[in-house]
Amino acid sequence: MSSTSESTLGTPNKATGAPIDIGFISEGKAAAIDNTDEIKAAKAAAAYANDYLGGLGGRPIKIKVCETLAQPATAKDCANQMVAANVAAVFEGVSGEVDQTIEVLAPAKIPIIMHTASTQAALATPGVFMMFNGLSYFGAPAAAAKTDGATKTAMVVIGVPAAEGPARQIGALLYGNAGVALNVVAVPPGTADPTPQITAADAAGRYHVLGNDTFCTSALKAIKTIDPNAKITIIDRCISPGTGKAIPGGYKGLSVVATTDLATDTADGKLFAAVLDKYGDGAKFGATAAFGYAPMLGAINALNTAKPAELTPAAIQTALQSAAPTQYPLSGGIMFQCNGKQIGLSPNICSADGIMATAATDGALTDYRRIPADANLYSMPGR
């Protein structure tokens, strides 16, 4: 590790005493997805905290990992393993199986801290904390459509419950609040060519694509073939190294709704790179790693500021709810506070603003910009 990276980490402050057991549930590596870097980066954030931040409340953090393999039944089993291990809290990055983990962990009164989610269970269940406003996946492009004067658009979404459900419920609500009619086009995962579904969409030349990199590659190929001049926004999970080569024109010029700011020249970006360099076990600097790192480090910072008297699940939940506003890692300065007052649609979302960036041909993102939340956008109609 370079001396520059070492100095970026700060002054050592090693945790001591009995370890505190914390869970981390991730989809991990499955047939159609590889979120291994999410796990590595979450563990790296904890290791950094143990060496430089005094751990959690002065005690070293011990991470228990379980991979859901993108299977609902396995996700429930992972949650049961966490209950059996008496962990003080469970962290998740971005997962399609959050409802299954919530179903087990919430009754056990174990707080669930995640980067983003937008299912009804995640939005409404007490004891769930979403550090970043995942609804901005819908709200940011809805606001952009309104600004452009659009009257209708299509959202092409991977047809799994954790994505399609929020698209039809939350997405339709937010676009409706923006005065834009939304046509949700759900395409089953594994569909090789979604051209027929997208051709039938009433999109008026405007599309928002939401899914993983494999799904988005197929969707973008179809959209660019059908309508080469379409206005397209995508989410950050659409992009992975190398996939742009399969898309006409690559990702060039696409507006990307992000939940992390991965600019490398900021203090945040430099710290992220240094932590991965020292503790990341080969994890790549990118969105997947950030989804594990940001909620882990953000919550540790907030909890250490709140100084809970003990580190039981109940005490951690209370401390997180009472903690002062804290800057969320890799967000471009967005503050989070889990006091239930950030977004009118859900008390579980701890921050309000969004992030957008512009993609290069190969998917590299630049021009990260913070999108201030519009309270009217994130509200029930008539409020």
C-alpha positions in Angstrom: 0.0 0.0 0.0 1.4 3.4 -0.9 2.3 6.0 1.7 -0.2 8.4 0.1 -3.0 5.9 0.6 -1.9 5.1 4.1 -2.0 8.8 5.0 -5.5 9.1 3.6 -6.7 6.6 6.2 -5.9 9.0 9.0 -4.6 8.4 12.5 -4.9 4.8 13.9 -7.4 4.3 16.7 -7.6 0.6 17.2 -10.7 -1.0 18.8 -10.3 -3.1 21.8 -12.3 -5.5 24.0 -15.0 -8.0 23.1 -16.1 -8.0 19.5 -19.6 -6.9 18.5 -21.2 -9.3 16.0 -22.8 -7.6 13.0 -24.5 -9.4 10.1 -24.2 -8.7 6.4 -26.6 -10.3 4.0 -25.8 -10.1 0.2 -26.9 -11.8 -2.9 -23.3 -12.7 -3.3 -22.4 -14.7 -6.4 -25.3 -16.5 -8.2 -25.9 -17.7 -11.7 -26.9 -14.3 -13.1 -25.3 -11.9 -10.6 -22.0 -11.3 -8.9 -22.2 -9.0 -5.9 -19.1 -10.4 -4.2 -17.5 -6.9 -4.1 -20.4 -5.7 -2.0 -19.4 -8.2 0.7 -15.7 -7.4 0.4 -16.2 -3.7 0.7 -18.6 -4.0 3.7 -15.9 -6.1 5.5 -13.3 -3.5 4.4 -15.3 -0.7 5.9 -15.6 -2.6 9.2 -11.8 -3.4 9.2 -11.0 0.2 8.6 -13.3 1.3 11.4 -11.6 -1.3 13.7 -8.2 0.1 13.0 -8.9 3.8 12.6 -12.2 4.7 14.1 -12.2 2.7 17.3 -14.6 0.2 15.9 -18.1 0.6 17.1 -18.4 2.2 20.5 -14.7 1.3 21.0 -15.2 -2.4 20.4 -14.0 -4.3 17.3 -16.7 -5.2 14.7 -16.9 -8.8 13.7 -18.9 -9.4 10.4 -21.0 -12.5 9.8 -21.7 -12.9 6.1 -24.5 -14.9 4.5 -25.2 -15.0 0.7 -28.8 -15.3 -0.5 -27.7 -16.4 -4.1 -30.7 -14.3 -5.3 -33.1 -17.0 -3.9 -35.9 -15.9 -1.6 -35.8 -19.1 0.5 -32.1 -18.8 1.0 -32.6 -15.2 2.0 -35.0 -16.2 4.7 -32.5 -18.8 5.8 -29.8 -16.2 6.0 -32.0 -14.0 8.2 -32.6 -17.0 10.5 -28.9 -17.6 10.8 -28.5 -14.0 11.9 -31.1 -14.4 14.6 -29.5 -17.6 15.8 -26.1 -15.8 15.9 -27.5 -13.0 18.1 -26.1 -10.3 15.9 -26.6 -6.7 17.0 -27.7 -5.5 13.6 -27.9 -6.7 10.0 -26.6 -4.7 7.0 -27.5 -5.2 3.4 -26.4 -3.4 0.3 -28.8 -3.6 -2.6 -30.8 -6.8 -2.8 -33.8 -8.3 -4.5 -34.7 -10.4 -1.5 -35.1 -7.7 1.2 -38.7 -8.6 1.9 -37.7 -12.1 3.0 -35.0 -10.9 5.4 -37.3 -8.3 6.8 -40.0 -10.9 7.4 -37.6 -12.7 9.8 -35.5 -9.9 11.3 -38.2 -7.4 12.1 -40.1 -9.7 14.5 -36.8 -10.5 16.1 -36.3 -6.8 16.7 -32.9 -6.8 14.9 -32.4 -3.5 13.1 -31.8 -3.7 9.3 -29.5 -1.1 7.8 -29.2 -1.0 4.0 -28.0 1.2 1.2 -31.3 1.3 -0.7 -34.6 -0.5 -1.2 -38.1 0.4 -2.4 -40.4 -2.4 -1.6 -43.5 -1.8 0.5 -42.1 -3.9 3.4 -38.8 -1.9 3.3 -40.7 1.4 3.3 -43.1 0.7 6.0 -41.6 -1.9 8.5 -40.3 -0.4 11.8 -36.6 -1.1 12.4 -35.6 -0.8 8.8 -33.2 2.0 7.8 -32.4 2.9 4.2 -29.4 5.2 4.2 -29.9 6.6 0.7 -33.2 7.6 -0.9 -33.7 4.6 -3.3 -36.9 6.2 -4.5 -34.6 8.6 -6.4 -34.2 5.8 -8.9 -37.8 6.9 -9.9 -37.9 10.4 -8.6 -34.8 11.8 -10.4 -35.8 10.7 -13.9 -39.4 11.8 -13.2 -38.2 15.3 -12.3 -36.0 15.3 -15.4 -39.0 14.3 -17.6 -41.0 17.2 -16.1 -38.2 19.6 -16.7 -38.0 18.6 -20.3 -41.8 19.1 -20.7 -42.5 15.4 -21.4 -46.0 14.2 -21.0 -45.4 10.4 -21.1 -42.6 7.9 -20.9 -41.9 4.2 -20.6 -40.0 2.5 -17.8 -38.4 -0.8 -18.9 -37.9 -2.9 -15.8 -36.6 -6.3 -15.0 -39.6 -8.5 -14.1 -38.8 -9.5 -10.6 -41.0 -8.5 -7.6 -38.3 -6.3 -5.9 -38.1 -4.2 -9.1 -41.4 -4.5 -10.9 -43.5 -3.9 -7.8 -41.9 -0.6 -6.8 -41.9 0.5 -10.5 -45.7 0.0 -10.8 -46.4 1.5 -7.3 -43.8 4.1 -6.4 -42.7 4.8 -9.9 -46.2 5.5 -11.2 -46.9 7.7 -8.1 -43.8 9.8 -8.5 -44.2 10.2 -12.3 -47.8 11.1 -11.7 -46.7 13.8 -9.2 -44.4 15.1 -11.9 -47.4 15.2 -14.4 -45.9 12.5 -16.6 -47.9 9.4 -17.7 -45.8 6.2 -17.1 -46.1 3.0 -19.0 -44.2 0.2 -17.1 -42.8 -2.5 -19.4 -41.8 -5.5 -17.3 -39.5 -8.0 -19.1 -38.8 -11.4 -17.5 -35.1 -11.9 -16.5 -33.2 -14.0 -19.0 -35.2 -12.7 -22.0 -32.7 -12.6 -24.8 -34.4 -10.0 -27.0 -37.0 -7.7 -25.4 -37.7 -6.0 -28.7 -41.4 -7.1 -28.9 -42.3 -5.8 -25.4 -40.4 -2.5 -26.0 -41.9 -2.0 -29.4 -45.3 -2.2 -27.9 -44.6 0.4 -25.3 -46.2 3.8 -25.5 -43.0 5.7 -24.8 -43.1 8.9 -26.9 -39.4 8.6 -27.4 -38.4 8.5 -23.7 -37.3 5.5 -21.7 -36.0 4.8 -18.2 -34.3 1.4 -17.8 -34.1 -0.3 -14.4 -32.3 -3.7 -13.9 -29.0 -5.3 -13.6 -26.2 -5.0 -16.2 -27.2 -8.1 -18.3 -30.9 -7.0 -18.4 -30.0 -3.4 -19.3 -27.7 -4.4 -22.1 -30.5 -6.3 -23.9 -33.0 -3.5 -23.2 -30.6 -0.8 -24.4 -29.8 -2.7 -27.6 -33.5 -3.0 -28.3 -34.3 0.6 -27.6 -31.5 2.0 -29.7 -32.5 -0.3 -32.6 -36.2 0.7 -32.4 -35.7 4.4 -31.7 -32.1 5.6 -32.2 -33.0 9.1 -31.1 -34.7 8.1 -27.9 -34.1 10.0 -24.7 -32.8 7.4 -22.3 -32.0 7.3 -18.6 -30.7 4.3 -16.8 -29.7 3.4 -13.2 -26.1 2.8 -12.1 -26.6 -1.0 -11.7 -27.1 -1.1 -15.5 -23.4 -0.6 -16.1 -20.5 -3.0 -15.7 -17.1 -3.0 -17.4 -17.2 -4.4 -21.0 -21.0 -4.5 -21.5 -21.0 -1.2 -23.4 -19.4 -3.0 -26.4 -22.6 -4.9 -27.0 -24.8 -1.7 -27.2 -25.0 0.5 -30.3 -22.9 3.6 -29.4 -22.2 2.1 -26.0 -23.4 4.2 -23.0 -22.3 7.5 -24.5 -24.3 10.5 -23.3 -26.8 8.5 -21.2 -28.1 10.1 -18.0 -27.5 7.8 -15.1 -29.4 7.8 -11.9 -26.8 6.9 -9.3 -27.0 6.2 -5.6 -23.3 6.8 -5.1 -20.9 9.5 -6.2 -17.7 7.7 -7.4 -15.7 10.7 -8.4 -12.1 9.7 -7.7 -10.7 13.2 -6.9 -12.8 13.9 -3.8 -11.8 13.1 -0.2 -14.6 10.5 -0.1 -13.4 8.8 -3.3 -9.8 8.8 -2.1 -10.7 7.3 1.3 -12.8 4.6 -0.5 -9.9 3.7 -2.8 -7.5 3.6 0.2 -9.8 1.4 2.3 -10.2 -1.0 -0.7 -6.5 -1.0 -1.3 -5.7 -2.0 2.3 -8.7 -4.1 3.3 -10.7 -4.9 0.1 -9.4 -8.3 -0.8 -9.3 -7.4 -4.5 -12.7 -5.6 -4.6 -12.9 -3.2 -7.5 -13.6 0.6 -7.0 -17.2 0.8 -8.3 -20.9 0.9 -7.5 -21.2 -2.7 -6.3 -18.4 -2.3 -3.7 -19.9 1.1 -2.7 -23.2 -0.5 -1.9 -21.5 -2.5 0.9 -19.0 0.1 2.0 -21.3 3.2 2.3 -24.0 1.9 4.6 -21.5 0.1 6.8 -19.2 3.1 7.3 -22.1 5.7 7.4 -23.9 3.9 10.2 -20.7 3.3 12.1 -20.0 7.1 11.9 -23.5 8.0 13.0 -23.6 5.5 15.9 -20.2 6.5 17.2 -21.4 10.1 17.3 -24.6 9.1 19.1 -22.5 7.0 21.7 -25.0 4.3 22.7 -24.5 3.1 26.2 -24.6 -0.5 25.1 -24.6 -2.3 21.7 -27.7 -4.4 21.9 -30.1 -4.4 18.9 -32.5 -2.1 20.7 -29.8 0.4 21.8 -28.4 0.5 18.2 -31.8 1.2 16.8 -32.5 4.0 19.3 -29.1 5.5 18.8 -29.5 5.5 15.0 -32.9 7.2 15.3 -31.5 9.9 17.6 -28.1 10.4 15.8 -27.4 13.9 14.5 -27.2 14.5 10.7 -24.2 12.7 9.3 -22.6 12.8 5.9 -23.3 9.7 3.9 -20.1 8.2 2.4 -19.8 8.5 -1.4 -22.8 10.7 -1.8 -21.3 14.1 -2.8 -22.1 15.6 0.5 -25.7 14.3 1.1 -26.5 14.2 4.8 -28.6 11.4 6.4 -30.6 11.3 9.6 -32.8 8.4 10.5 -35.3 10.3 12.5 -38.2 9.4 10.2 -38.6 12.9 8.8 -36.6 12.9 5.6 -39.2 11.7 3.0 -43.0 12.0 3.3 -43.6 8.6 1.6 -41.6 6.6 4.2 -40.2 7.1 7.7 -37.5 4.5 6.9 -35.6 6.5 4.4 -32.8 8.4 6.1 -31.9 10.9 3.3 -33.7 12.8 0.6 -31.6 14.0 -2.3 -30.6 12.1 -5.4 -27.5 11.8 -7.6 -27.3 11.9 -11.4 -24.2 11.5 -13.7 -23.4 11.3 -17.4 -22.0 8.1 -18.9 -19.1 7.8 -21.4 -19.1 5.2 -24.2 -17.6 2.5 -21.9 -19.9 3.4 -19.0 -17.4 5.5 -17.0 -19.4 8.2 -15.1 -18.5 11.9 -14.9 -20.4 15.1 -14.1 -21.8 13.8 -10.8 -24.5 16.2 -9.6 -26.7 16.2 -6.6 -30.4 16.4 -7.3 -32.2 18.2 -4.4 -35.4 16.4 -3.4 -38.7 18.0 -4.2 -41.1 17.4 -1.3 -44.1 17.6 -3.6 -42.6 14.8 -5.8 -42.2 12.5 -2.8 -45.6 12.8 -1.3 -49.0 11.2 -1.6 -51.4 13.0 -4.0 -53.4 15.7 -2.3 -50.8 16.4 0.4 
